[in-house]
């Protein structure tokens, strides 16, 4: 296959709970198309295969490696499939999301295949060295570029949902190739359903949301943190928090953004009462637009913010919510008429 597809870039997809390819994975295909030819590793699907392949083609996939196993959620099976796909395609790189399962899959595949891993990369490029990855290191203090010296590069890539665009012409089907690989009996399992504990499923997921509203120590109390939820609901956004807010008990740890929490890259990031410590910035600096509201004019968050408001968030945010609600009503009225 290496002679059929030029500069193949393997993409290992994530699946959401409805059984479809996740938005993050579709973003990976878009990114792969900028540095080579996207080739997606697809588990054997009992249903929705046609629908899934169409979505892959629309995102830019030129070829699909259809595996002989249906273990969509098995980490071990995914590692085996990746290693088989590397041998078949002579791929230049293998892209995975930054989800927890994919971080584990990438680490295991790196060891098993004996190839380098670039974890939590912000960007990938192609230069005279081949595929290289850009990272933020030391809490976001420096940006570095890593390149493999042996074999292809495995990459856990942080992507934004807005990177998913329709790239293929209607009617163009990707090349379908059967990928034979064997899994042990222990590897052949599948997670059919999952419900995160104490997570409000009515809001977007924090790691993949287009808009994130995050609160910090400036919210003062758990009750005051409800202001973050109110603004998030007005914007149909996900809710996040700084470590200071988590340590203060305002919100659970799974909402923490930063060096010791989640890394996010939304289209819009709104920071309420967050000072902007470098550990927090490391987890959100790849956001496309950053808005900060803080009463301390010297807060470091303003150094990276695209827009900043110096003021009491308990005065500013209710006014902001009121204005957004007014605009939403006008837009809804215009659509109805």
C-alpha positions as a printed Julia matrix, in Angstrom:
337×3 Matrix{Float64}:
   0.0     0.0    0.0
   2.93    2.36   0.52
   3.15    2.66  -3.29
  -0.6     3.37  -3.59
  -0.85    6.21  -1.08
   1.77    8.98  -1.05
   2.94   10.19   2.37
   0.36    8.19   4.37
  -0.66    9.61   7.76
  -2.51    7.08   9.92
  -5.41    8.31  12.05
  -6.72    6.23  14.95
 -10.3     7.43  15.6
 -12.26    7.86  18.8
 -15.95    6.88  18.93
 -18.64    8.73  20.88
 -21.41    7.01  22.8
 -23.68    6.98  19.73
 -21.14    4.83  17.92
 -20.02    7.56  15.49
 -16.55    9.01  14.98
 -15.9    11.84  17.45
 -15.46   15.45  16.32
 -11.89   15.39  17.63
 -11.08   12.48  15.34
 -12.59   14.24  12.33
 -10.35   17.2   13.21
  -7.35   14.85  13.17
  -8.22   13.82   9.61
  -8.32   17.48   8.57
  -4.91   18.07  10.14
  -3.48   14.91   8.56
  -4.53   16.17   5.11
  -2.28   19.24   5.56
   0.88   17.14   5.92
   0.12   13.99   3.92
  -2.59   11.57   2.89
  -5.05   10.65   5.7
  -5.53    6.91   6.17
  -8.05    5.97   8.88
  -7.91    2.76  10.9
 -11.52    1.62  11.25
 -12.78   -1.27  13.4
 -15.21   -3.71  11.83
 -18.66   -2.14  12.24
 -21.81   -4.21  12.47
 -23.9    -1.18  11.54
 -23.42    2.47  10.58
 -20.38    1.53   8.48
 -21.64    3.31   5.38
 -22.54    6.42   7.39
 -19.17    6.39   9.16
 -17.16    6.02   5.94
 -19.08    8.93   4.4
 -18.19   11.15   7.37
 -14.54   10.08   7.09
 -14.5    10.91   3.38
 -16.12   14.3    4.0
 -13.4    15.1    6.57
 -10.69   14.26   4.04
  -9.86   10.55   4.46
  -8.33    9.14   1.26
  -8.21    5.54   2.48
  -9.73    3.37   5.21
  -8.02    0.36   6.75
 -10.93   -1.83   7.82
  -9.74   -4.15  10.57
 -10.94   -7.69  11.1
 -11.94   -6.96  14.7
 -14.95   -5.03  16.06
 -13.32   -3.98  19.37
 -14.01   -0.24  19.12
 -13.14    0.38  22.77
 -10.37   -2.13  23.42
  -7.04   -0.41  24.1
  -5.02   -3.58  23.46
  -6.81   -4.3   20.19
  -6.22   -0.73  18.97
  -2.5    -1.06  19.74
  -2.35   -4.29  17.7
  -4.17   -2.64  14.79
  -1.84    0.37  14.8
   1.25   -1.81  14.73
  -0.17   -3.84  11.82
  -1.14   -0.65   9.96
   2.36    0.8   10.36
   3.88   -2.28   8.71
   1.33   -2.25   5.89
   1.47    1.43   5.02
   5.0     2.57   5.94
   3.22    5.59   7.43
   5.03    8.87   8.1
   3.05    9.47  11.31
   0.19    8.16  13.41
  -2.26   10.65  14.9
  -4.45   10.09  17.97
  -6.57   12.42  20.08
  -5.68   13.46  23.64
  -8.52   11.45  25.22
  -7.54    9.19  28.12
  -7.86    5.95  26.09
  -5.83    7.42  23.24
  -3.04    8.56  25.56
  -2.77    4.96  26.78
  -3.02    3.52  23.26
  -0.24    5.8   21.99
   2.07    4.95  24.89
   1.58    1.2   24.42
   1.95    1.39  20.63
   5.15    3.4   21.02
   6.7     0.69  23.19
   5.44   -2.24  21.11
   6.48   -0.78  17.75
   9.67    0.83  19.05
   8.85    4.27  17.65
   8.93    7.78  19.22
   5.89    9.42  20.83
   5.03   13.12  20.86
   2.4    13.5   23.57
  -0.02   16.42  23.9
   1.33   18.2   20.82
  -0.15   21.54  19.82
   0.63   21.27  16.09
   2.25   19.03  13.49
   4.15   20.15  10.41
   6.17   18.67   7.57
   9.67   20.0    6.89
  12.97   18.65   5.59
  13.06   16.24   8.56
   9.64   14.84   7.75
   6.76   15.07  10.22
   7.59   17.17  13.28
   5.49   18.11  16.32
   5.33   21.37  18.23
   4.83   21.31  22.01
   4.54   23.72  24.91
   6.87   22.62  27.71
   7.76   23.66  31.26
   4.25   24.85  31.97
   3.97   26.75  28.7
   7.2    28.72  29.2
   8.75   27.43  25.96
   7.66   26.06  22.61
   9.76   23.22  21.21
   9.77   21.14  18.04
  10.39   17.39  18.13
  11.31   15.14  15.21
  11.73   11.35  15.07
  15.18    9.91  14.38
  13.87    6.38  13.81
  10.57    5.32  12.24
   7.28    7.24  12.08
   6.13    9.65  14.79
   3.21    8.79  17.08
   1.35   11.96  18.07
  -1.36   12.7   20.64
  -2.59   15.94  19.05
  -4.64   18.62  20.76
  -7.25   19.76  18.24
 -10.07   22.26  18.13
 -13.58   21.26  16.97
 -13.49   24.2   14.54
 -10.72   22.44  12.62
 -13.28   19.96  11.27
 -14.21   21.07   7.77
 -15.73   19.37   4.77
 -12.77   18.78   2.47
 -13.8    16.02   0.03
 -15.99   16.4   -2.98
 -19.39   14.73  -2.8
 -19.35   11.26  -4.34
 -15.63   10.58  -3.86
 -15.28    7.37  -1.86
 -12.1     6.53   0.04
 -10.05    3.48  -0.84
 -11.15    0.57   1.4
  -8.44   -1.93   2.37
  -8.88   -4.87   4.73
  -6.3    -4.91   7.52
  -5.73   -8.35   8.96
  -4.54   -8.46  12.56
  -5.06  -10.95  15.34
  -6.21  -10.14  18.85
  -6.05  -12.44  21.82
  -9.32  -13.43  23.5
  -8.5   -11.05  26.35
  -8.25   -8.14  23.91
 -11.64   -8.75  22.29
 -14.02   -6.74  24.41
 -16.12   -3.69  23.79
 -17.53   -0.95  26.04
 -21.15   -0.59  24.9
 -22.19    2.24  27.22
 -20.62    4.7   29.62
 -22.03    7.37  31.94
 -19.52    9.71  33.61
 -20.16   10.1   37.32
 -21.43   13.46  38.55
 -21.17   15.05  35.1
 -23.97   17.17  33.66
 -24.49   15.57  30.24
 -26.68   18.49  29.14
 -23.55   20.62  28.68
 -20.85   20.13  26.04
 -17.86   18.0   26.99
 -15.04   20.15  28.31
 -12.29   18.68  26.12
 -14.21   19.09  22.85
 -16.39   22.17  23.46
 -16.22   25.12  21.07
 -16.79   27.53  23.95
 -15.49   27.19  27.53
 -16.27   29.37  30.54
 -13.8    28.81  33.38
 -13.79   30.17  36.92
 -11.03   30.71  39.44
 -10.42   31.64  43.04
 -12.01   35.03  42.4
 -15.45   33.38  42.6
 -14.91   33.14  46.4
 -17.41   30.35  47.2
 -19.18   27.35  45.68
 -22.38   29.39  45.62
 -20.68   32.23  43.76
 -19.3    29.75  41.21
 -22.87   29.34  39.97
 -22.2    32.54  38.03
 -19.85   30.54  35.81
 -22.6    27.99  35.11
 -25.09   30.76  34.31
 -22.81   32.36  31.73
 -21.92   28.95  30.29
 -25.6    28.04  29.87
 -26.26   31.35  28.14
 -23.48   30.58  25.65
 -24.18   26.83  25.4
 -20.63   26.37  26.69
 -18.7    23.86  28.79
 -17.59   24.72  32.32
 -13.99   24.58  33.5
 -11.96   25.76  36.47
  -8.49   26.65  37.64
  -6.66   24.48  40.16
  -7.25   27.16  42.8
 -11.02   26.79  42.34
 -10.76   23.0   42.53
  -8.52   23.1   45.61
 -11.0    25.48  47.25
 -13.74   22.89  46.73
 -15.84   25.0   44.35
 -16.01   22.26  41.68
 -14.84   18.64  41.18
 -11.32   17.89  39.94
 -12.51   16.65  36.53
 -13.23   20.28  35.56
  -9.66   21.41  36.22
  -7.82   22.99  33.31
  -4.06   23.35  33.36
  -0.75   21.6   33.65
  -2.11   19.06  36.14
  -5.59   19.01  34.61
  -7.1    19.01  31.13
  -5.75   20.77  28.06
  -8.41   22.47  25.92
  -8.39   24.43  22.67
 -11.87   25.92  22.17
 -12.86   28.63  19.74
 -13.69   30.89  22.7
 -12.29   30.71  26.25
 -13.7    33.01  28.93
 -11.72   33.24  32.19
 -13.61   34.58  35.21
 -11.61   35.5   38.31
  -8.58   33.53  37.09
  -5.2    35.14  37.76
  -3.48   33.31  34.91
  -0.76   31.33  36.66
   1.53   29.64  34.16
   0.25   26.2   35.23
  -3.29   27.18  34.18
  -2.17   28.89  30.98
  -0.44   25.66  29.9
  -3.85   24.02  29.59
  -5.71   26.71  27.64
  -3.22   28.85  25.73
  -4.12   27.17  22.41
  -7.64   28.64  22.58
  -8.42   30.74  19.51
  -9.93   33.7   21.37
  -9.33   34.35  25.08
 -11.48   36.75  27.12
 -10.5    37.59  30.71
 -12.53   39.32  33.43
 -10.57   40.16  36.57
 -10.51   43.07  39.01
  -6.7    42.95  39.2
  -5.35   44.96  36.27
  -1.93   43.33  36.75
  -3.21   39.74  36.59
  -1.0    37.65  34.25
  -4.09   36.38  32.4
  -4.27   39.75  30.61
  -0.87   39.06  29.02
  -2.4    36.34  26.82
  -6.01   37.56  26.61
  -7.33   38.85  23.29
  -9.95   40.85  25.17
  -9.85   41.88  28.82
 -12.21   43.58  31.25
 -10.81   45.0   34.49
 -13.68   45.02  36.92
 -15.73   43.22  39.56
 -16.93   40.02  37.88
 -20.03   40.0   40.13
 -21.03   43.24  38.43
 -19.69   42.6   34.93
 -20.87   39.01  34.37
 -24.59   39.57  35.2
 -24.55   42.48  32.75
 -22.87   40.27  30.16
 -25.45   37.51  30.67
 -28.28   40.0   30.32
 -26.85   41.38  27.08
 -26.29   37.91  25.59
 -29.84   36.83  26.51
 -31.18   39.97  24.84
 -29.22   39.22  21.68
 -30.4    35.59  21.73
 -34.01   36.74  21.94
 -33.53   39.11  19.01
 -31.88   36.4   16.93
 -34.66   33.91  17.76
 -37.31   36.48  16.85
 -35.56   37.21  13.54
 -35.39   33.5   12.69
 -39.06   32.96  13.5
 -40.07   35.9   11.32
